Amino acid sequence: MCGMFRMCRMFGMSGSVAAKRGSALLLLAAWLLPLLLFPPAARADILAEPNNDFYAWHSDECVPLSRSFCANGASGSVSVKNAPGSRAETALVANGEIINIMFLYNRNGEIWGVTQIYTEGAPYRDWPNGWIPLDQLLLVYDYISFAEEHQDDFYAYAGNYETLKGMKKIVLWPWPGSGGAQRNLEAITDENYHVFSISHAYRDEEGREWGFIGYWMGHKNAWICLSAPENRGIPAFNPPPPPAPWQPDEGSVPKSALPLPFPAIVLTVAAVALTAALIRAFWKPGKGKA
């Protein structure tokens, strides 16, 4: 009689009960072992995520983007699918409408983006969501586009924020010279002064100095004209160009969803073989009788 059943006898369990409990434990081990070998990855950052089933299952294969795009379908609209490559449509977006692409997924070399379409009066979970091939969209110029064009002109800001204290109508801009002021910044006071910071600065051709705010008091990714913080009339010397096809860099494209790599396959086969061997060794009903 094997060791497991001897131990069970010591605790007053019959052979048949031991066999049943032993097999249950082994089946549990078979279910847990792959999870131990391949634990799910956790996102270290906190990002708004779409309420989409495919994304929920494949989030670790997606790359965050969070940029605005203009619909540009060949038929005059763009069909939003419930999953990359699916025929099931969840929404239809007319050409020219602006949507936010939150994450990217690589389906056999074709890049898809997931969106959650704003619906006035509806809770976020009820907004239409789904996937669109990126080749049916045009990128809307934004602060990232400006940074890509002027990165070499940025410098570390060495000034202080004393002159900004008390101002109640500091203007936030999408980028220097955009011509479209976003909103006003809340007043910088002695109480919140210590958490306000400008990550880098830029000087335009007219000599105006601009500072970039990554995040502050709910505002993120915006510019302040430090030379004239409350002036909403700064001319549009760098207006946005028309939306254009997205040109991704290497780090912004997710890897294609491929089969398990060879080491993972070996581990998976080993896990299955080990589980089968344990079942053969411990689950022998004929030997479980007293």
VOPA-882995 format. One line per field, with one value per residue: x, y, z of N, C-alpha, C in turn. Coordinates in Angstrom, 1 decimal. Each point is the difference from the previous one (the first is absolute). Layout:
BEGIN
nxx = [X,...]
nyy = [Y,...]
nzz = [Z,...]
caxx = [X,...]
cayy = [Y,...]
cazz = [Z,...]
cxx = [X,...]
cyy = [Y,...]
czz = [Z,...]
% end
This chain:
BEGIN
nxx = [0.9,-0.3,0.9,-0.7,-0.3,1.3,0.3,-0.9,0.5,1.1,-0.7,-0.1,0.6,-1.1,0.3,-1.3,-0.2,1.1,-0.4,-1.3,0.4,0.7,-1.0,-0.8,0.9,0.1,-1.3,-0.1,0.9,-0.7,-0.9,0.6,0.6,-0.8,-0.8,0.6,-0.1,-1.2,0.5,-1.3,0.4,0.5,-0.9,1.2,-0.5,-0.6,-0.7,-0.7,-0.9,-0.1,-1.3,1.0,-0.8,0.3,-0.1,-1.1,-0.2,0.3,-0.3,0.5,-0.8,-0.6,0.2,0.2,-1.0,-1.3,-0.4,-0.3,-1.1,0.1,-1.3,0.5,-1.2,0.3,-1.0,0.8,0.4,0.1,0.1,-0.6,1.0,-0.7,0.7,1.4,-0.4,-0.8,-1.1,0.0,-1.0,0.7,0.6,-0.5,1.2,-0.7,0.5,1.1,-0.7,0.2,0.9,0.0,1.2,-0.4,-0.1,1.2,-0.3,1.0,-0.9,1.0,0.5,-1.3,0.2,-0.6,-1.0,0.0,-1.3,-0.3,-1.1,0.4,-0.9,-0.5,0.1,1.0,-0.1,1.2,-0.5,-0.9,1.1,-0.4,0.5,1.3,0.3,1.0,0.1,1.3,0.0,-1.0,1.1,-0.2,1.3,-0.6,0.5,1.0,0.0,-0.3,-0.9,-0.3,0.0,-0.6,-0.7,-0.2,0.1,0.7,-1.2,-0.3,-0.2,0.8,-1.1,0.7,-1.2,-0.7,-1.0,0.9,0.3,-0.2,0.6,-1.2,0.6,-1.1,0.7,0.8,0.4,-0.7,1.1,-0.5,0.5,1.2,-0.7,-0.7,-0.1,0.0,-0.3,0.5,0.6,-0.5,1.2,-0.3,-0.3,1.3,-0.1,0.2,-1.3,-0.2,0.7,0.1,-1.2,0.1,0.1,1.0,-0.3,-0.4,0.8,-0.6,0.9,-1.1,-0.3,-1.1,0.7,-1.2,0.0,0.0,-0.9,0.5,-1.3,0.6,-0.1,-1.1,-0.5,0.2,0.9,0.0,1.3,0.3,-0.1,0.9,-0.4,1.2,0.2,-1.1,0.0,-0.5,0.9,-1.3,0.6,0.8,0.6,-0.7,1.2,-0.6,-0.9,-1.0,0.8,-0.4,-1.0,0.9,0.4,-0.2,1.1,-0.2,0.6,1.1,0.2,-0.7,0.6,-1.2,0.6,0.2,-1.3,1.0,0.2,-0.2,1.0,1.1,0.7,-1.0,0.2,1.3,-0.1,-0.8,0.8,1.0,-0.8,-0.4,1.3,0.4,-1.0,0.2,1.3,-0.4,-0.9,0.9,0.8,-0.8,-0.5,-0.1,-1.2,0.7,0.9,-1.0,-0.3,-0.7]
nyy = [-1.2,1.0,1.0,0.5,-1.3,-0.2,1.1,-0.2,-1.2,0.7,0.7,-1.3,0.2,-0.5,-1.2,-0.2,0.4,-0.7,-1.0,0.2,0.2,-1.1,-0.6,0.4,-0.3,-1.2,0.0,0.3,-0.9,-0.8,0.6,-0.1,-1.1,0.0,0.3,-1.0,-0.8,0.5,0.7,0.5,0.8,0.9,0.9,0.6,0.4,1.2,-0.6,0.9,-1.0,-0.6,0.1,-0.6,-1.0,0.3,1.3,-0.3,-0.8,1.1,0.5,-1.2,-0.1,0.9,1.0,0.8,0.7,0.0,-0.1,1.2,-0.6,0.2,-0.4,-1.0,-0.5,-1.0,-0.5,0.9,-1.2,-0.2,-1.3,0.2,-0.8,-1.1,-0.4,0.1,0.3,0.5,-0.6,-0.3,0.8,0.9,0.7,1.2,0.4,1.1,0.1,0.4,-1.0,0.6,-1.0,-0.5,-0.3,-0.9,-1.1,-0.6,-0.7,-0.9,0.0,-0.9,1.0,-0.1,1.3,-0.4,0.9,0.0,0.2,1.0,-0.1,1.3,-0.2,1.2,0.2,-0.7,-1.0,0.1,-0.9,0.9,0.7,0.2,-1.2,0.0,-0.7,0.8,-0.5,0.2,-0.8,0.0,0.4,1.3,0.2,0.5,1.2,-0.3,0.0,-1.3,0.4,1.0,-0.9,-0.8,1.1,0.3,-1.3,0.3,0.6,-1.1,0.6,-0.3,0.1,1.1,0.5,0.9,-0.3,0.8,0.3,-1.3,0.1,-0.4,-0.4,0.5,0.5,-0.8,0.3,-1.1,-0.4,-0.5,1.1,0.5,1.1,-0.8,1.1,-1.1,1.0,-0.9,0.4,0.5,0.3,-0.9,1.0,0.4,-0.6,0.5,-0.4,0.3,1.0,-0.7,-0.2,1.3,-0.5,0.5,-1.0,0.7,0.8,1.0,0.5,0.8,0.1,0.3,-1.0,-0.5,-0.1,-1.3,-0.4,-1.2,-0.2,-1.0,0.4,0.6,-0.4,-1.2,0.9,-0.4,-0.1,1.1,1.1,0.7,1.1,-0.3,0.4,-0.7,-0.4,1.2,0.0,0.1,1.1,-1.0,0.6,-0.6,0.0,-1.0,0.4,-0.8,-0.9,-0.3,-0.7,-0.8,-0.9,-0.9,0.6,-1.3,0.2,-0.6,0.9,0.7,-0.9,-0.6,-0.9,-0.7,-0.3,-0.6,-1.2,-0.9,0.7,-0.6,0.9,0.8,-0.4,0.0,1.2,0.4,-0.5,0.6,1.1,-0.2,-0.3,1.0,0.8,-0.4,0.2,1.1,0.2,-0.4,0.8,1.0,0.1,-1.0,0.1,-0.9,0.9,0.7,-1.3,0.0]
nzz = [0.0,-0.8,0.1,-1.1,-0.4,0.2,-0.6,-1.0,0.0,0.1,-0.9,-0.2,-1.2,-0.7,-0.7,-0.1,1.3,0.4,-0.7,0.4,1.3,-0.1,-0.7,1.0,0.9,-0.6,-0.1,1.3,0.3,-0.7,0.7,1.2,-0.4,-1.0,1.0,0.7,-1.1,-0.3,1.0,0.1,-1.0,0.9,-0.3,-0.1,-1.1,0.1,-0.9,-0.7,0.2,-1.2,-0.1,-0.4,-0.4,-1.3,0.3,0.7,-1.1,-0.8,1.2,0.3,-1.1,0.8,-0.8,1.1,-0.4,0.2,-1.3,-0.5,-0.7,-1.3,0.0,-0.7,0.1,-0.8,0.9,0.6,0.6,1.3,-0.2,1.2,0.2,0.4,-1.1,0.1,-1.2,1.0,-0.3,1.3,-0.4,0.8,-1.1,-0.5,-0.5,-0.2,-1.3,0.6,0.6,1.2,0.1,1.2,-0.4,0.8,-0.7,-0.3,-1.1,-0.1,-1.0,0.1,0.6,0.2,0.1,1.2,0.0,1.4,-0.1,0.8,-0.7,0.3,0.9,-0.4,1.3,-0.6,0.9,0.5,0.9,-0.2,0.0,-1.2,-0.1,-0.4,-1.1,-0.4,-1.3,0.4,-1.0,0.9,0.7,0.3,0.3,1.1,-0.6,0.8,1.3,-0.2,-1.0,0.8,1.0,-0.9,-0.3,1.3,0.1,-1.1,0.0,0.6,1.2,1.0,0.7,0.0,-0.4,0.6,0.9,0.6,-1.2,0.1,1.2,0.3,-1.2,-0.4,-1.0,0.6,-1.2,-0.2,-0.6,-1.1,-0.7,0.0,-0.1,0.8,0.6,0.8,0.8,0.9,1.1,1.1,0.5,1.0,0.8,-0.2,1.1,1.1,0.0,-1.3,0.4,1.1,-0.5,-0.3,-1.2,-0.6,-0.8,-1.0,-0.7,-0.6,-0.9,-0.3,-1.3,0.7,0.5,-0.2,1.4,-0.3,0.9,0.1,0.2,0.7,1.2,0.2,1.1,-0.5,-0.2,-1.2,-0.3,0.7,-0.7,0.7,-0.4,0.4,-1.2,-0.2,1.3,0.0,-0.9,-0.3,-0.3,0.5,-1.0,-1.0,0.6,0.6,-0.9,0.4,-0.5,-1.2,0.5,0.4,-0.9,0.9,0.4,0.4,1.2,0.1,1.0,-1.0,-0.7,0.4,0.7,-1.1,0.0,0.5,-0.5,1.1,0.6,-0.5,0.8,-0.4,-1.3,0.2,0.7,-1.0,-0.9,0.6,0.0,-1.2,-0.4,0.8,-0.4,-1.3,0.2,0.6,-1.0,-0.9,0.7,0.2,-1.2,0.9,-0.6,-0.7,0.3,-0.2,-0.3,1.1]
caxx = [-0.9,0.8,0.2,-1.1,-1.1,0.4,-0.2,-1.4,-0.4,0.4,-1.0,-1.3,-0.7,0.1,0.8,-0.8,0.0,1.3,0.1,-0.7,0.6,1.3,-0.2,-0.5,1.2,0.8,-0.7,0.3,1.4,0.1,-0.6,0.9,1.4,0.2,-0.1,1.2,1.1,-0.2,-0.9,-0.4,0.7,-0.8,0.4,0.6,-0.6,-1.4,-0.5,-1.4,0.0,-1.3,-0.9,0.0,0.4,1.2,1.0,0.1,0.7,1.3,0.6,1.5,0.6,-0.3,0.8,-0.8,0.3,-0.8,0.2,-1.2,0.1,-1.1,-0.4,0.3,-0.3,-0.2,-1.4,-0.7,-0.2,0.9,-0.7,0.6,-0.2,0.1,1.4,0.8,-0.2,-1.3,-1.0,-1.1,0.2,-0.6,-0.3,0.4,0.5,0.0,1.2,0.2,-0.2,1.2,-0.1,1.2,0.5,0.5,1.0,0.2,0.2,0.6,-0.6,0.7,0.7,-1.0,-0.1,-1.4,-0.1,-1.3,-0.6,-1.2,-0.5,-0.8,-1.4,-0.5,-1.1,0.1,1.2,1.2,-0.1,-1.0,0.5,0.5,1.4,0.4,1.3,0.0,1.4,0.6,0.1,-1.3,0.0,1.1,0.4,-0.2,1.2,-0.2,1.2,1.0,0.5,0.8,1.3,0.8,0.6,0.9,0.7,1.3,-0.1,-0.5,1.1,-0.5,-0.5,0.8,-0.6,-0.9,-1.4,-0.5,-0.8,-1.3,-0.9,-1.1,-0.7,-1.3,-0.4,1.1,-0.5,0.6,0.0,0.4,1.4,0.4,-0.5,-1.2,-1.1,-1.3,0.1,-0.9,-0.7,0.8,0.6,-0.4,1.0,1.1,0.1,1.1,-0.4,0.3,1.2,1.1,-0.3,0.0,1.3,0.1,1.0,1.0,-0.4,0.2,-0.1,-0.4,0.8,-0.2,0.7,-0.9,0.4,-1.1,0.3,-0.9,-0.5,-0.4,-1.3,-0.2,-1.4,-1.0,0.4,1.2,0.5,-0.4,1.1,-0.3,0.9,0.5,0.2,-1.3,-0.8,-1.4,-0.4,-0.6,0.0,1.3,-0.4,0.3,1.2,0.2,-1.3,0.1,-0.2,-1.1,0.3,0.9,0.2,0.9,1.3,0.4,1.4,0.2,-0.5,-1.4,-0.7,0.1,0.5,-1.1,-0.5,0.6,-0.2,0.9,1.4,0.4,0.1,-1.3,-0.6,0.7,-0.5,-1.4,0.0,0.6,-1.0,-1.0,0.6,0.1,-1.4,-0.5,0.8,-0.5,-1.2,0.3,0.7,-0.8,-1.4,-0.1,-1.2,0.1,0.8,-0.6,-0.9,0.7]
cayy = [1.2,1.2,0.9,0.9,-0.7,-0.3,1.2,0.1,-1.0,0.5,1.0,-0.6,0.1,-1.2,0.1,0.6,1.4,0.5,0.1,1.1,1.2,0.1,0.4,1.4,0.8,0.0,0.8,1.4,0.3,0.1,1.3,1.0,-0.1,1.0,1.4,0.3,0.2,1.1,0.9,1.2,1.3,1.1,1.3,0.8,1.4,0.1,0.6,-0.2,-1.1,-0.1,-1.1,-0.9,-1.4,-0.4,0.6,-0.6,-1.3,0.2,1.3,0.0,0.0,1.3,1.1,1.2,1.1,1.2,1.2,0.2,-0.3,0.4,-1.1,0.2,-1.3,0.0,0.1,1.2,-0.2,-1.1,-1.0,-0.4,-1.5,-0.4,-0.6,0.0,-1.1,-0.5,0.6,0.6,1.4,0.6,1.4,0.5,1.4,0.7,0.6,1.4,0.0,-0.2,-1.0,-0.2,-1.4,-0.2,-1.0,-0.6,-1.5,-0.4,-1.2,-0.5,1.1,1.1,0.7,0.4,0.8,-0.1,1.3,0.0,1.2,0.8,0.1,0.9,-0.5,-1.4,-0.3,-0.4,-1.4,-0.2,0.6,-1.0,-0.2,-1.0,0.0,0.5,0.0,1.4,0.5,0.7,1.2,1.0,0.5,1.4,0.6,0.3,0.4,-1.0,0.4,1.1,-0.5,-0.8,1.0,1.0,-0.6,0.5,1.4,0.0,0.1,-0.1,1.3,0.4,1.1,-0.3,0.2,1.1,0.9,-0.7,0.0,1.0,0.2,-0.8,-0.3,-0.6,-0.7,-1.3,-0.2,-1.4,0.1,1.4,0.5,-0.8,0.9,-0.4,-0.2,-1.0,0.4,0.7,-0.8,0.5,0.9,-0.6,0.6,-0.5,-1.3,-1.0,0.5,-1.0,-1.2,0.5,-0.1,0.0,-1.0,0.6,1.3,0.2,1.5,0.1,1.0,1.4,0.1,-0.3,-1.2,-0.9,-1.1,-1.2,-0.7,-1.3,-0.2,0.9,0.3,-0.5,0.4,-0.8,0.1,1.3,1.0,1.4,1.0,0.6,1.4,0.7,-1.1,0.3,0.5,-0.9,0.5,-0.3,-0.5,-1.4,-0.1,-1.4,-0.6,-1.4,-0.4,-1.0,-1.4,-0.8,-1.4,-0.2,-0.6,-0.4,-0.4,-1.4,-0.4,0.2,-1.1,-1.2,-1.2,-0.8,-1.1,-1.2,-1.2,0.0,-0.2,-1.4,-0.3,-0.1,-1.3,-1.1,0.0,-0.4,-1.5,-0.6,0.1,-1.0,-1.3,-0.2,-0.2,-1.4,-1.0,0.0,-0.7,-1.5,-0.5,0.1,-0.4,-1.4,-0.5,-1.4,-0.1,0.9,-0.7,-0.6]
cazz = [0.0,-0.2,1.2,0.2,0.6,1.4,0.8,0.1,1.0,1.3,0.4,0.0,-1.3,-0.7,-1.2,-1.0,0.3,-0.3,-1.5,-0.5,0.4,-0.7,-1.4,0.0,0.2,-1.2,-1.0,0.4,-0.3,-1.5,-0.3,0.6,-0.4,-1.1,0.5,0.7,-1.0,-0.8,0.7,-0.8,0.3,0.5,-0.5,1.0,-0.1,0.1,-1.2,-0.3,-0.8,-0.6,0.5,-1.2,0.4,-0.6,0.7,1.3,-0.1,-0.7,0.4,0.1,-1.3,-0.6,0.3,0.2,-0.9,0.4,-0.9,-0.8,-1.4,-0.8,-0.8,-1.4,-0.7,-1.4,-0.4,0.6,1.4,0.6,0.8,1.2,0.3,1.4,0.2,-1.3,-1.0,0.1,-0.9,0.9,0.1,1.2,-0.2,-1.3,0.2,-1.3,-0.2,0.5,1.4,0.8,1.1,0.7,0.0,1.4,0.0,-1.3,0.0,-1.2,-0.5,-1.1,-0.7,-0.2,1.3,0.3,1.2,0.7,0.4,0.8,-0.7,0.9,-0.2,1.0,0.9,0.3,0.8,-0.8,-0.4,-1.1,-1.3,-1.1,0.0,-0.9,-0.6,-1.3,-0.6,0.0,-1.4,-0.4,0.8,-0.2,1.3,0.3,0.6,1.4,0.7,-0.4,-1.3,0.2,0.6,-0.9,-0.9,0.7,1.1,0.2,0.5,1.4,1.0,1.3,0.5,1.2,0.7,1.1,-0.3,0.8,-0.8,-0.3,1.2,0.1,-1.2,0.0,-1.4,-0.7,-1.2,-0.5,-1.5,-0.4,-0.3,-0.3,-1.3,-0.5,-0.3,0.6,1.5,0.5,1.2,1.0,1.1,1.3,0.6,0.7,1.3,0.9,0.4,-1.1,-0.8,0.1,-0.9,-1.3,-0.7,-1.5,-0.3,-0.9,-0.5,-1.5,-0.3,-1.4,-0.8,0.5,1.3,1.1,0.6,0.3,0.9,-0.1,1.3,-0.2,0.8,1.2,0.4,-1.0,-1.4,-0.4,-1.3,-0.5,0.0,0.5,-0.5,1.2,-0.3,0.0,0.4,0.0,-1.4,-0.9,-1.4,-0.7,-1.4,-0.3,-0.9,-0.3,0.0,-0.3,-1.4,-0.1,0.5,-0.9,0.4,1.2,-0.2,1.4,0.3,0.3,1.3,0.2,-0.7,0.7,-0.7,-0.5,0.9,-0.5,0.9,1.1,-0.4,0.2,1.4,0.7,-0.4,0.7,1.3,0.0,-0.2,1.3,1.1,-0.3,0.2,1.4,0.5,-0.3,0.8,1.4,0.0,-0.1,1.2,1.2,-0.1,-0.4,0.7,0.4,1.2,1.0,0.9,1.2]
cxx = [0.9,0.0,-1.2,-1.1,0.4,-0.2,-1.5,-0.5,0.3,-1.0,-1.4,-0.8,0.1,0.7,-0.8,-0.1,1.3,0.2,-0.7,0.6,1.4,-0.1,-0.5,1.2,0.9,-0.6,0.2,1.4,0.2,-0.6,0.9,1.3,0.2,0.0,1.3,1.2,-0.2,-1.0,-0.4,0.8,-1.0,0.4,0.5,-0.6,-1.5,-0.5,-1.5,0.0,-1.4,-0.8,-0.2,0.5,1.3,1.2,0.3,0.9,1.4,0.7,1.5,0.7,-0.3,1.0,-0.8,0.3,-0.7,0.3,-1.3,0.3,-1.3,-0.4,0.2,-0.2,-0.2,-1.4,-0.7,-0.2,1.0,-0.9,0.8,-0.4,0.2,1.4,0.7,-0.3,-1.5,-0.9,-1.2,0.3,-0.7,-0.4,0.5,0.4,0.2,1.4,0.0,-0.3,1.3,-0.3,1.3,0.4,0.8,1.2,0.1,0.2,0.4,-0.6,0.7,0.6,-0.9,-0.3,-1.5,0.1,-1.4,-0.4,-1.3,-0.7,-1.0,-1.5,-0.6,-1.2,0.1,1.2,1.1,-0.1,-0.9,0.4,0.4,1.5,0.3,1.3,0.0,1.5,0.5,0.1,-1.3,-0.2,1.1,0.3,-0.3,1.3,-0.2,1.4,1.2,0.6,0.9,1.3,0.9,0.7,1.0,0.8,1.4,0.1,-0.4,1.2,-0.6,-0.3,0.8,-0.6,-0.8,-1.4,-0.6,-0.9,-1.3,-1.0,-1.0,-0.7,-1.2,-0.4,1.2,-0.5,0.8,-0.2,0.3,1.5,0.3,-0.5,-1.1,-1.1,-1.4,0.3,-0.9,-0.9,0.9,0.4,-0.5,1.2,1.0,0.1,1.1,-0.3,0.4,1.2,1.1,-0.2,0.0,1.4,-0.1,1.2,1.0,-0.6,0.4,-0.1,-0.3,0.9,-0.2,0.6,-0.9,0.4,-1.3,0.4,-1.0,-0.4,-0.4,-1.3,0.0,-1.5,-1.0,0.4,1.3,0.4,-0.4,1.2,-0.5,1.0,0.5,0.3,-1.3,-1.1,-1.5,-0.5,-0.6,0.1,1.3,-0.4,0.4,1.2,0.3,-1.4,0.1,-0.2,-1.2,0.4,0.7,0.1,1.0,1.3,0.6,1.5,0.0,-0.7,-1.5,-0.8,0.1,0.5,-1.2,-0.3,0.5,-0.2,1.1,1.4,0.4,0.2,-1.3,-0.7,0.6,-0.6,-1.5,-0.1,0.5,-1.1,-1.1,0.5,0.1,-1.3,-0.4,0.8,-0.5,-1.3,0.1,0.6,-1.0,-1.5,-0.1,-1.1,0.1,0.8,-0.6,-0.9,0.8,0.2]
cyy = [1.2,0.8,0.8,-0.7,-0.5,1.2,0.2,-1.0,0.5,1.0,-0.6,0.0,-1.3,0.2,0.7,1.5,0.7,0.2,1.2,1.3,0.2,0.5,1.5,0.9,0.1,0.8,1.5,0.4,0.2,1.3,1.1,0.1,1.0,1.4,0.3,0.1,1.2,1.0,1.1,1.2,1.0,1.3,0.8,1.4,-0.1,0.7,-0.3,-1.2,-0.2,-1.2,-1.0,-1.4,-0.5,0.7,-0.6,-1.3,0.2,1.3,0.0,-0.1,1.4,1.1,1.3,1.1,1.3,1.2,0.1,-0.3,0.4,-1.1,0.3,-1.3,0.2,0.2,1.2,-0.1,-1.1,-0.9,-0.4,-1.5,-0.3,-0.6,0.2,-1.1,-0.5,0.6,0.7,1.5,0.6,1.4,0.3,1.4,0.6,0.7,1.4,0.1,-0.4,-1.0,-0.2,-1.5,-0.2,-1.0,-0.6,-1.5,-0.4,-1.4,-0.5,1.1,1.2,0.6,0.5,0.9,-0.1,1.4,-0.2,1.4,0.7,0.0,0.8,-0.6,-1.5,-0.2,-0.6,-1.4,-0.3,0.7,-1.1,-0.1,-1.1,0.4,0.5,-0.1,1.4,0.5,0.6,1.3,0.9,0.6,1.5,0.5,0.3,0.3,-0.9,0.3,1.2,-0.3,-0.7,1.0,0.9,-0.5,0.6,1.5,0.1,0.1,0.0,1.4,0.4,1.1,-0.4,0.4,1.2,0.9,-0.5,0.1,1.1,0.2,-0.9,-0.4,-0.5,-0.9,-1.3,-0.1,-1.5,-0.1,1.4,0.3,-0.7,0.9,-0.3,-0.2,-1.0,0.5,0.8,-0.9,0.6,0.8,-0.8,0.7,-0.5,-1.4,-1.1,0.3,-1.2,-1.2,0.4,-0.1,0.0,-0.9,0.5,1.2,0.1,1.5,0.1,1.1,1.4,0.2,-0.3,-1.4,-0.8,-1.1,-1.1,-0.6,-1.4,-0.3,1.0,0.3,-0.4,0.4,-0.8,0.3,1.4,1.0,1.3,0.9,0.8,1.5,0.9,-1.0,0.2,0.5,-1.1,0.4,-0.2,-0.6,-1.4,-0.1,-1.4,-0.8,-1.5,-0.3,-0.9,-1.4,-0.8,-1.4,-0.1,-0.6,-0.4,-0.2,-1.4,-0.4,0.1,-1.1,-1.3,-1.2,-0.8,-1.2,-1.3,-1.2,0.1,-0.2,-1.4,-0.3,-0.1,-1.3,-1.1,-0.1,-0.5,-1.6,-0.7,0.0,-1.0,-1.4,-0.3,-0.3,-1.5,-1.0,0.0,-0.7,-1.5,-0.6,-0.1,-0.5,-1.4,-0.6,-1.4,-0.2,0.8,-0.8,-0.6,-1.5]
czz = [0.0,1.2,0.3,0.8,1.5,0.9,0.3,1.1,1.4,0.5,0.0,-1.2,-0.6,-1.3,-1.1,0.2,-0.4,-1.5,-0.5,0.4,-0.7,-1.4,-0.1,0.2,-1.3,-1.2,0.3,-0.4,-1.6,-0.5,0.4,-0.7,-1.2,0.5,0.7,-1.0,-0.8,0.7,-0.8,0.4,0.4,-0.5,1.2,0.0,0.1,-1.2,-0.1,-1.0,-0.6,0.6,-1.1,0.4,-0.6,0.7,1.4,0.0,-0.5,0.4,0.1,-1.3,-0.7,0.5,0.2,-1.1,0.4,-0.8,-0.9,-1.4,-0.7,-0.9,-1.5,-0.8,-1.5,-0.5,0.6,1.5,0.4,0.8,1.2,0.3,1.4,0.4,-1.3,-0.9,0.0,-1.1,0.8,0.2,1.2,-0.2,-1.4,0.2,-1.3,-0.2,0.5,1.5,0.7,1.1,0.7,-0.1,1.2,0.0,-1.4,0.2,-1.4,-0.4,-1.3,-0.9,-0.3,1.4,0.1,1.3,0.6,0.4,0.8,-0.4,1.0,-0.4,1.1,0.8,0.4,0.9,-0.9,-0.4,-1.2,-1.3,-1.0,0.0,-1.1,-0.7,-1.5,-0.5,-0.1,-1.4,-0.5,0.8,-0.3,1.4,0.0,0.7,1.5,0.7,-0.3,-1.3,0.1,0.6,-1.0,-1.0,0.6,1.2,0.2,0.5,1.4,0.9,1.4,0.5,1.3,0.8,1.2,-0.4,0.8,-0.8,-0.3,1.1,0.0,-1.3,-0.1,-1.4,-0.9,-1.1,-0.3,-1.5,-0.3,-0.3,-0.3,-1.4,-0.6,-0.5,0.6,1.5,0.5,1.1,0.9,1.1,1.3,0.6,0.8,1.3,0.9,0.5,-1.0,-0.8,0.0,-0.9,-1.5,-0.6,-1.5,-0.4,-1.0,-0.7,-1.5,-0.2,-1.5,-0.7,0.4,1.4,1.2,0.5,0.4,1.0,-0.2,1.3,-0.4,0.7,1.2,0.2,-1.1,-1.4,-0.4,-1.5,-0.7,0.1,0.5,-0.7,1.2,-0.2,0.1,0.5,-0.2,-1.4,-0.8,-1.4,-0.7,-1.4,-0.2,-1.0,-0.3,0.0,-0.4,-1.5,-0.1,0.5,-1.1,0.5,1.1,-0.4,1.3,0.0,0.4,1.4,0.2,-0.7,0.8,-0.9,-0.5,1.0,-0.6,0.9,1.1,-0.5,0.4,1.5,0.7,-0.4,0.8,1.4,0.1,-0.2,1.3,1.1,-0.3,0.3,1.5,0.7,-0.3,0.8,1.4,0.1,-0.1,1.3,1.1,-0.2,-0.6,0.8,0.5,1.2,1.1,1.0,1.2,-0.1]
% end
